[in-house]
């Protein structure tokens, strides 16, 4: 193996180590009964093993399929790494496809840099009573 290849492999390994691993778990049931208000609670749990993430910079959002609007989520008080938001769903709609998006800053040289994480798509089915 040439020294150039070894150096490139070392940099790739270092980048992966520094980047860490982030996961978002949807805590929202896949089915919910239709509500009179038309609002449904979406919840997510964010985990990362990266020590470079600046926790105070973390912002969470929900992206609804077909809508470019980022819906801000709020941290759940007392529960670490949990986020929630109530989203409206029209009375004639039976499913809601959505993703969670987390924006954050991480420590880098010479100054912190922005990054984001987008979850896989989730689906909520609304069941009429």
C-alpha positions as CSV (number, residue, x, y, z in Angstrom):
1,X,0.0,0.0,0.0
2,X,1.4,3.4,-0.9
3,X,1.9,6.1,1.7
4,X,-0.8,8.2,-0.2
5,X,-3.4,5.5,0.1
6,X,-2.5,4.9,3.8
7,X,-2.7,8.6,4.5
8,X,-6.1,8.9,2.8
9,X,-7.4,5.8,4.7
10,X,-6.2,7.3,8.0
11,X,-8.0,10.6,7.2
12,X,-11.2,8.8,6.3
13,X,-11.1,6.8,9.6
14,X,-10.4,10.0,11.5
15,X,-13.4,11.7,9.8
16,X,-15.7,8.9,10.7
17,X,-14.5,8.8,14.3
18,X,-15.0,12.5,14.7
19,X,-18.3,12.6,13.0
20,X,-19.8,10.1,15.4
21,X,-23.1,8.3,14.9
22,X,-26.5,10.0,15.3
23,X,-29.8,8.3,15.4
24,X,-33.4,9.6,15.6
25,X,-36.1,7.3,16.9
26,X,-39.7,8.1,16.3
27,X,-41.7,7.7,19.5
28,X,-45.0,8.3,17.7
29,X,-47.3,5.4,17.4
30,X,-47.9,4.4,13.8
31,X,-51.6,4.6,14.3
32,X,-53.7,7.1,16.3
33,X,-57.4,7.6,16.6
34,X,-58.8,10.7,14.9
35,X,-59.0,13.6,17.3
36,X,-61.7,16.3,17.4
37,X,-59.0,19.0,17.4
38,X,-57.3,17.6,14.3
39,X,-53.9,17.8,16.1
40,X,-51.5,14.9,16.6
41,X,-48.5,14.5,18.8
42,X,-45.2,13.6,17.0
43,X,-42.3,12.7,19.3
44,X,-38.7,11.9,18.6
45,X,-35.6,10.8,20.5
46,X,-32.2,12.1,19.3
47,X,-29.0,10.3,20.2
48,X,-25.5,10.9,19.2
49,X,-22.2,9.5,20.3
50,X,-20.3,12.5,18.9
51,X,-18.7,14.6,21.6
52,X,-18.3,17.5,19.2
53,X,-22.0,18.3,19.0
54,X,-22.8,21.6,20.8
55,X,-26.0,20.6,22.7
56,X,-27.2,24.2,23.2
57,X,-27.3,24.6,19.4
58,X,-29.6,21.7,18.7
59,X,-32.9,22.5,17.0
60,X,-35.4,19.9,16.0
61,X,-38.1,20.1,13.2
62,X,-40.7,18.1,11.5
63,X,-41.0,18.0,7.8
64,X,-44.4,17.0,6.4
65,X,-44.4,15.4,3.0
66,X,-45.4,17.8,0.3
67,X,-44.8,20.9,2.5
68,X,-41.5,22.7,2.6
69,X,-42.3,24.3,5.9
70,X,-40.1,23.3,8.9
71,X,-42.3,22.8,11.9
72,X,-40.2,23.6,15.1
73,X,-40.3,21.0,17.8
74,X,-39.8,21.6,21.5
75,X,-37.6,19.7,24.0
76,X,-39.7,17.7,26.5
77,X,-39.0,19.1,29.9
78,X,-37.0,16.8,32.3
79,X,-36.5,14.1,29.6
80,X,-33.1,14.1,28.0
81,X,-32.9,14.1,24.1
82,X,-36.7,13.9,23.6
83,X,-38.6,16.4,21.3
84,X,-42.3,16.8,20.5
85,X,-44.7,18.9,18.5
86,X,-48.5,18.8,17.8
87,X,-49.2,19.0,14.0
88,X,-52.5,19.6,12.3
89,X,-53.9,17.0,10.0
90,X,-57.0,17.8,7.8
91,X,-60.2,15.8,8.7
92,X,-60.2,14.2,5.3
93,X,-56.6,12.9,5.5
94,X,-56.0,9.4,6.6
95,X,-52.1,9.3,6.6
96,X,-49.3,11.7,7.4
97,X,-45.8,11.1,6.1
98,X,-43.1,13.0,7.9
99,X,-39.4,13.2,8.8
100,X,-37.5,14.6,11.7
101,X,-34.7,17.1,11.0
102,X,-32.1,18.1,13.6
103,X,-29.8,21.1,13.0
104,X,-26.8,21.6,15.2
105,X,-23.3,23.1,15.5
106,X,-20.3,21.0,16.2
107,X,-16.8,21.9,17.5
108,X,-14.4,22.3,14.6
109,X,-11.1,24.2,14.0
110,X,-10.9,27.1,13.8
111,X,-14.6,27.7,14.7
112,X,-17.8,25.7,15.1
113,X,-19.6,24.5,12.0
114,X,-23.2,23.8,11.2
115,X,-24.5,20.3,10.3
116,X,-27.9,18.5,10.2
117,X,-29.4,15.1,10.4
118,X,-32.5,13.9,8.6
119,X,-34.4,10.9,9.7
120,X,-36.0,8.3,7.4
121,X,-39.6,8.8,6.5
122,X,-42.3,7.8,9.0
123,X,-46.0,7.4,8.5
124,X,-48.9,8.1,10.9
125,X,-52.2,6.4,10.1
126,X,-55.2,8.1,11.5
127,X,-58.0,5.7,12.4
128,X,-61.6,6.8,12.4
129,X,-63.5,5.7,15.5
